[in-house]
Amino acid sequence: MFGVEPEPAGNEERVRSTAEVRPLDVDGVTAITVGTVCWSIALVVALLAHSSLQASGRTWWIWVCVAGVGLGVLGLVFLRRRREHRRL
C-alpha cells in the first residue's frame, strides 16, 4: 500500500555500482569550520552595516553573529581534542 515500491516488471535486476564511496567526515571538524567561517563573514557584514542596523533596532544581529563565532570556536576546540584522543 503506502510506502511500498512496486516490484519491477519481469526478471529485471538492479544494476549495482562498483564505484568507491569515500567515507563521510565523521568527526565533524569540516562542518564546524565551514559554519564558523560563515558566522565570521556574517559578523563582518553586520559590523559594516552597524548604522543601518542601529537605525532599525536590530543591533542584536551583531551579537547573534558573535555567539555563532564563539560557539563555533568552542566546537572546533572540542572536536579537535576528540579527534586526537580517538587516534591514540
Secondary structure, 3 states (H helix, E strand, C coil): CCCCCCCCCCCCCCCCCCCCCCCCCCCCHHHHHHHHHHHHHHHHHHHHCHHHHHHCCCCHHHHHHHHHHHHHHHHHHHHHHHHHHHHC
